[in-house]
């Protein structure tokens, strides 16, 4: 880059113009997945991304991100006993303190810690939101992937999802489609999490090991397959923000396309 005098770094205003050209509107409720490396050199880093998105949405817009919980004990029951005992000393989940998962990229943690942002209370399936609709989105429910959870509320608010340099397989909204699809054979995962002063039992759709028997159909990346159904149904628009390939998905239409494919397949 330093040897190319024609190279143009990505800026705050460039991000704003790029997502607006793709169709992001002032006042939108927008879930975002970011692969920062796809944007290349961003002047100001991940802070600039948040600023640019907020500029596009304006004061009436709301940002949403899937946080999860970094190093949560979701898998611990499958581990050796000595490893399990080590997690007895895990600091309990606290929505205001516990870090978002690192493998979701830098955006969820940055949004979670942004002044004025809020976070939902489920220790494994938590979301962060910033904007006037944050309270509508961040509902606490025993079924966080279902119609009353944050993704269900995103659909109810006619929200959208932006994959800013992120691949189709990161479209978390598809887990909501898996949750509400009328099919048998769904897989759930039972686990324990420390919250407050005690360990609590949870049972949620198994989005990590596979919520449906995709393996029987030779499908290795089910979320990418479901996202592609939305693309084929015209529920998404492609474009570029700087050098980053970007998609903007209509949430209700995306879920409808994914549910249709799931119910047809399973």
WOSULKA-V454337 format. One record per residue. N is the residue number from 1. OMEGA is omega as a letter, one per 30 degrees, with the letter a starting at -180 (NA if undefined). NEAR is the number of other C-alpha atoms within 12 Angstrom. Layout:
n->N omega->OMEGA near->NEAR
n->N omega->OMEGA near->NEAR
//
This chain:
n->1 omega->a near->10
n->2 omega->l near->9
n->3 omega->a near->7
n->4 omega->a near->8
n->5 omega->l near->8
n->6 omega->a near->8
n->7 omega->a near->13
n->8 omega->l near->18
n->9 omega->l near->24
n->10 omega->a near->30
n->11 omega->l near->28
n->12 omega->a near->29
n->13 omega->l near->25
n->14 omega->l near->28
n->15 omega->l near->41
n->16 omega->a near->31
n->17 omega->a near->26
n->18 omega->a near->35
n->19 omega->l near->40
n->20 omega->l near->28
n->21 omega->l near->21
n->22 omega->l near->28
n->23 omega->l near->28
n->24 omega->a near->42
n->25 omega->l near->28
n->26 omega->l near->22
n->27 omega->l near->25
n->28 omega->l near->37
n->29 omega->a near->43
n->30 omega->l near->50
n->31 omega->a near->49
n->32 omega->l near->49
n->33 omega->a near->43
n->34 omega->l near->41
n->35 omega->a near->32
n->36 omega->a near->36
n->37 omega->l near->22
n->38 omega->l near->23
n->39 omega->a near->32
n->40 omega->a near->24
n->41 omega->l near->23
n->42 omega->a near->29
n->43 omega->a near->21
n->44 omega->l near->19
n->45 omega->a near->25
n->46 omega->l near->32
n->47 omega->l near->24
n->48 omega->l near->27
n->49 omega->l near->42
n->50 omega->l near->43
n->51 omega->a near->29
n->52 omega->l near->31
n->53 omega->l near->45
n->54 omega->l near->37
n->55 omega->l near->29
n->56 omega->a near->33
n->57 omega->a near->32
n->58 omega->a near->25
n->59 omega->a near->20
n->60 omega->a near->20
n->61 omega->a near->28
n->62 omega->l near->42
n->63 omega->l near->53
n->64 omega->l near->51
n->65 omega->l near->49
n->66 omega->a near->50
n->67 omega->a near->44
n->68 omega->l near->37
n->69 omega->a near->38
n->70 omega->l near->29
n->71 omega->l near->23
n->72 omega->a near->33
n->73 omega->a near->34
n->74 omega->a near->30
n->75 omega->a near->21
n->76 omega->a near->23
n->77 omega->l near->20
n->78 omega->a near->14
n->79 omega->l near->14
n->80 omega->a near->12
n->81 omega->a near->12
n->82 omega->l near->12
n->83 omega->l near->16
n->84 omega->a near->19
n->85 omega->l near->14
n->86 omega->a near->14
n->87 omega->l near->24
n->88 omega->a near->20
n->89 omega->l near->14
n->90 omega->l near->25
n->91 omega->a near->24
n->92 omega->l near->28
n->93 omega->l near->33
n->94 omega->a near->26
n->95 omega->a near->31
n->96 omega->a near->25
n->97 omega->a near->18
n->98 omega->a near->34
n->99 omega->l near->35
n->100 omega->a near->36
n->101 omega->a near->26
n->102 omega->a near->20
n->103 omega->l near->20
n->104 omega->a near->29
n->105 omega->a near->29
n->106 omega->a near->29
n->107 omega->a near->42
n->108 omega->a near->42
n->109 omega->l near->38
n->110 omega->l near->35
n->111 omega->a near->40
n->112 omega->a near->35
n->113 omega->l near->27
n->114 omega->l near->24
n->115 omega->l near->15
n->116 omega->a near->19
n->117 omega->l near->30
n->118 omega->a near->36
n->119 omega->l near->44
n->120 omega->a near->39
n->121 omega->l near->30
n->122 omega->a near->37
n->123 omega->a near->44
n->124 omega->a near->46
n->125 omega->a near->44
n->126 omega->l near->42
n->127 omega->l near->50
n->128 omega->l near->47
n->129 omega->a near->43
n->130 omega->a near->41
n->131 omega->a near->33
n->132 omega->l near->24
n->133 omega->a near->31
n->134 omega->a near->32
n->135 omega->l near->25
n->136 omega->a near->29
n->137 omega->a near->42
n->138 omega->l near->38
n->139 omega->l near->31
n->140 omega->a near->28
n->141 omega->l near->25
n->142 omega->l near->24
n->143 omega->a near->27
n->144 omega->l near->37
n->145 omega->a near->40
n->146 omega->a near->30
n->147 omega->a near->29
n->148 omega->l near->23
n->149 omega->a near->34
n->150 omega->l near->46
n->151 omega->l near->50
n->152 omega->l near->35
n->153 omega->l near->34
n->154 omega->l near->44
n->155 omega->a near->33
n->156 omega->l near->23
n->157 omega->a near->25
n->158 omega->a near->24
n->159 omega->l near->36
n->160 omega->a near->43
n->161 omega->l near->48
n->162 omega->l near->46
n->163 omega->a near->41
n->164 omega->a near->45
n->165 omega->a near->35
n->166 omega->a near->32
n->167 omega->a near->29
n->168 omega->a near->34
n->169 omega->l near->23
n->170 omega->a near->34
n->171 omega->a near->45
n->172 omega->l near->44
n->173 omega->a near->53
n->174 omega->l near->45
n->175 omega->l near->42
n->176 omega->l near->40
n->177 omega->l near->41
n->178 omega->a near->46
n->179 omega->a near->37
n->180 omega->l near->30
n->181 omega->a near->29
n->182 omega->l near->19
n->183 omega->l near->21
n->184 omega->l near->17
n->185 omega->l near->20
n->186 omega->a near->25
n->187 omega->l near->21
n->188 omega->a near->23
n->189 omega->l near->24
n->190 omega->a near->21
n->191 omega->l near->23
n->192 omega->a near->28
n->193 omega->l near->33
n->194 omega->l near->27
n->195 omega->a near->24
n->196 omega->a near->16
n->197 omega->a near->12
n->198 omega->l near->15
n->199 omega->a near->20
n->200 omega->l near->20
n->201 omega->l near->19
n->202 omega->l near->25
n->203 omega->a near->24
n->204 omega->l near->33
n->205 omega->a near->30
n->206 omega->a near->29
n->207 omega->l near->34
n->208 omega->a near->21
n->209 omega->l near->20
n->210 omega->a near->25
n->211 omega->l near->31
n->212 omega->a near->34
n->213 omega->l near->25
n->214 omega->a near->24
n->215 omega->l near->14
n->216 omega->l near->12
n->217 omega->l near->14
n->218 omega->a near->10
n->219 omega->a near->16
n->220 omega->a near->17
n->221 omega->a near->25
n->222 omega->a near->34
n->223 omega->l near->34
n->224 omega->l near->23
n->225 omega->l near->29
n->226 omega->l near->38
n->227 omega->l near->43
n->228 omega->l near->30
n->229 omega->l near->30
n->230 omega->l near->37
n->231 omega->a near->27
n->232 omega->a near->19
n->233 omega->l near->23
n->234 omega->a near->21
n->235 omega->a near->26
n->236 omega->l near->32
n->237 omega->l near->28
n->238 omega->l near->31
n->239 omega->l near->25
n->240 omega->l near->29
n->241 omega->a near->41
n->242 omega->l near->32
n->243 omega->a near->25
n->244 omega->l near->29
n->245 omega->a near->28
n->246 omega->l near->36
n->247 omega->l near->40
n->248 omega->a near->43
n->249 omega->l near->46
n->250 omega->a near->38
n->251 omega->a near->39
n->252 omega->a near->31
n->253 omega->l near->31
n->254 omega->l near->42
n->255 omega->l near->46
n->256 omega->a near->30
n->257 omega->a near->33
n->258 omega->l near->39
n->259 omega->l near->31
n->260 omega->a near->24
n->261 omega->a near->28
n->262 omega->a near->36
n->263 omega->l near->23
n->264 omega->a near->13
n->265 omega->a near->22
n->266 omega->NA near->21
//
